[in-house]
Amino acid sequence: MPGSVHRICGICPVSHLVPRSKAGDRILGVTVPPAAVKLRRLMNLAQMCKSHALSFFHLSGPDLLLGWESDPATRIFSA
């Protein structure tokens, strides 16, 4: 179940994966160790950092930093 559901969104796969894993744990009656709970929280926080960076640098950053009137071909950041 978690392997297929996290592909719903290309920006936030972990946000879809963790709740499905929790649902699977409840269905199967699994007791999750404290280390796994902390690891899931850490994964979710890392996902939020990645999502915000992706959103700024690739989706809204070029428009905000280079201007709305600039040529779309020049709004692509290259390394």
Backbone as JSON, one array per atom type, in Angstrom:
{
  "sequence": "MPGSVHRICGICPVSHLVPRSKAGDRILGVTVPPAAVKLRRLMNLAQMCKSHALSFFHLSGPDLLLGWESDPATRIFSA",
  "N": [[0.81, -1.2, 0.0], [1.83, 1.43, 0.9], [3.86, 1.78, -1.0], [2.69, 2.32, -3.48], [1.02, 4.51, -3.14], [2.44, 6.81, -2.48], [3.24, 8.03, -4.8], [1.43, 9.81, -5.75], [1.77, 12.57, -5.66], [4.24, 14.65, -7.01], [5.79, 16.44, -5.64], [5.57, 16.16, -2.87], [6.07, 13.36, -1.76], [6.62, 11.98, 0.65], [4.81, 12.99, 2.47], [2.53, 11.7, 1.7], [3.26, 9.07, 1.99], [3.86, 8.48, 4.74], [1.35, 8.7, 6.28], [-0.04, 6.55, 5.07], [1.56, 4.42, 5.76], [1.19, 4.47, 8.52], [-1.52, 3.82, 8.59], [-1.41, 1.22, 7.57], [0.03, 0.03, 9.65], [-1.87, 0.17, 11.71], [-3.93, -1.41, 10.64], [-2.71, -3.91, 10.52], [-2.12, -4.23, 13.16], [0.32, -3.58, 14.32], [2.85, -2.69, 16.61], [4.62, 0.17, 16.69], [8.05, 0.83, 17.06], [9.64, 3.26, 19.26], [11.88, 4.48, 18.05], [11.33, 4.24, 15.34], [9.1, 5.87, 15.13], [10.25, 8.36, 15.66], [11.97, 8.47, 13.47], [10.14, 8.59, 11.35], [9.0, 11.1, 11.88], [11.27, 12.7, 11.53], [11.75, 12.21, 8.8], [9.46, 13.42, 7.75], [9.84, 16.1, 8.47], [12.2, 16.64, 7.02], [11.18, 16.31, 4.47], [9.46, 18.51, 4.37], [11.31, 20.62, 4.38], [12.62, 20.11, 1.94], [10.46, 20.38, 0.18], [9.74, 23.09, 0.51], [12.1, 24.33, -0.38], [12.19, 23.42, -3.05], [9.81, 24.56, -3.97], [10.38, 27.31, -3.73], [12.88, 27.77, -5.19], [12.46, 26.63, -7.73], [9.79, 26.96, -8.57], [8.55, 29.46, -7.75], [10.61, 31.25, -7.24], [12.23, 32.1, -9.57], [10.41, 33.86, -10.89], [9.95, 35.79, -8.89], [12.54, 36.75, -8.29], [13.69, 37.5, -10.74], [11.79, 38.95, -12.03], [8.48, 39.62, -13.28], [8.13, 40.41, -15.9], [10.29, 39.49, -17.31], [11.97, 37.5, -19.82], [10.78, 34.22, -20.26], [12.64, 32.22, -20.93], [14.99, 33.12, -19.8], [14.53, 32.91, -17.15], [15.26, 30.52, -16.04], [17.12, 28.83, -13.72], [20.53, 27.95, -13.74], [23.13, 25.71, -12.88]],
  "CA": [[0.0, 0.0, 0.0], [2.61, 2.67, 0.89], [4.69, 1.88, -2.19], [1.97, 2.85, -4.64], [0.28, 5.73, -2.84], [3.3, 8.0, -2.36], [3.5, 8.59, -6.13], [0.32, 10.69, -6.11], [2.26, 13.94, -5.81], [5.66, 14.67, -7.29], [6.5, 17.37, -4.77], [5.53, 15.75, -1.46], [5.76, 11.93, -1.64], [6.7, 11.52, 2.03], [3.58, 13.38, 3.13], [1.54, 10.68, 1.37], [3.77, 7.76, 2.41], [3.8, 8.27, 6.19], [0.0, 8.32, 6.76], [-0.41, 5.23, 4.58], [2.29, 3.47, 6.59], [0.5, 4.42, 9.8], [-2.76, 3.07, 8.37], [-1.02, -0.18, 7.47], [0.37, -0.42, 11.0], [-3.12, -0.03, 12.46], [-4.65, -2.54, 10.07], [-2.01, -5.14, 10.9], [-1.97, -4.28, 14.62], [1.75, -3.51, 14.62], [3.32, -1.67, 17.54], [5.78, 0.82, 16.09], [9.04, 1.21, 18.08], [9.86, 4.71, 19.37], [12.89, 4.93, 17.08], [10.66, 4.35, 14.04], [8.24, 7.07, 15.19], [11.15, 9.51, 15.5], [12.46, 8.46, 12.09], [9.05, 9.1, 10.51], [8.92, 12.55, 12.1], [12.44, 13.3, 10.88], [11.5, 12.16, 7.36], [8.44, 14.4, 7.42], [10.47, 17.43, 8.55], [13.1, 16.76, 5.87], [10.31, 16.5, 3.31], [8.97, 19.9, 4.37], [12.44, 21.47, 3.95], [12.8, 19.88, 0.5], [9.3, 20.93, -0.52], [9.83, 24.55, 0.51], [13.21, 24.7, -1.26], [11.73, 23.18, -4.42], [8.8, 25.56, -4.3], [10.98, 28.63, -3.93], [13.93, 27.86, -6.21], [12.05, 26.2, -9.07], [8.45, 27.34, -8.96], [8.23, 30.88, -7.6], [11.82, 32.06, -7.16], [12.61, 32.8, -10.8], [9.51, 34.98, -11.14], [10.13, 36.82, -7.87], [13.87, 37.33, -8.33], [14.04, 38.06, -12.05], [10.72, 39.82, -12.5], [7.38, 39.04, -14.04], [8.21, 40.8, -17.31], [11.48, 38.93, -17.96], [11.75, 36.42, -20.78], [10.74, 32.92, -19.57], [13.86, 31.45, -21.19], [16.07, 33.58, -18.92], [14.15, 32.67, -15.76], [15.69, 29.18, -15.64], [18.41, 28.83, -13.01], [21.44, 26.88, -14.13], [24.24, 25.59, -11.94]],
  "C": [[0.86, 1.26, 0.0], [3.42, 2.87, -0.39], [3.99, 2.49, -3.39], [1.36, 4.22, -4.38], [1.18, 6.97, -2.82], [3.64, 8.62, -3.71], [2.4, 9.52, -6.61], [0.85, 12.08, -6.45], [3.76, 13.91, -6.05], [6.46, 15.56, -6.36], [6.59, 16.85, -3.34], [5.21, 14.27, -1.28], [5.77, 11.43, -0.21], [5.43, 11.86, 2.78], [2.45, 12.4, 2.82], [1.97, 9.31, 1.9], [3.57, 7.51, 3.89], [2.39, 7.95, 6.68], [-0.44, 6.94, 6.27], [0.33, 4.15, 5.36], [1.64, 3.34, 7.96], [-0.81, 3.65, 9.7], [-2.47, 1.58, 8.28], [-0.66, -0.76, 8.83], [-0.88, -0.7, 11.83], [-3.9, -1.24, 11.95], [-4.03, -3.87, 10.52], [-1.82, -5.28, 12.4], [-0.52, -4.26, 15.07], [2.02, -2.4, 15.62], [4.62, -1.1, 17.0], [6.77, 1.21, 17.19], [9.25, 2.73, 18.11], [10.87, 5.26, 18.36], [12.26, 5.12, 15.69], [9.74, 5.57, 14.01], [9.1, 8.32, 15.0], [11.68, 9.61, 14.08], [11.39, 8.97, 11.13], [8.9, 10.6, 10.68], [10.07, 13.27, 11.42], [12.27, 13.31, 9.37], [10.5, 13.23, 6.93], [9.01, 15.82, 7.47], [11.44, 17.66, 7.39], [12.31, 16.99, 4.59], [9.81, 17.93, 3.23], [10.08, 20.86, 3.93], [12.65, 21.35, 2.44], [11.67, 20.52, -0.3], [9.36, 22.45, -0.6], [10.96, 25.03, -0.4], [12.82, 24.53, -2.72], [10.74, 24.24, -4.86], [9.44, 26.92, -4.58], [11.9, 28.67, -5.14], [13.46, 27.48, -7.61], [10.69, 26.72, -9.51], [8.19, 28.84, -8.86], [9.45, 31.78, -7.6], [12.21, 32.79, -8.43], [11.71, 34.0, -11.11], [9.76, 36.12, -10.16], [11.49, 37.52, -7.98], [14.2, 38.04, -9.64], [12.96, 38.95, -12.64], [9.7, 39.12, -13.36], [7.52, 39.3, -15.54], [9.4, 40.18, -18.03], [11.1, 37.76, -18.87], [11.77, 35.08, -20.05], [12.0, 32.07, -19.79], [15.0, 31.87, -20.28], [15.74, 33.35, -17.45], [14.54, 31.29, -15.26], [17.05, 29.3, -14.97], [19.25, 27.69, -13.52], [22.62, 26.91, -13.17], [25.57, 25.79, -12.63]]
}
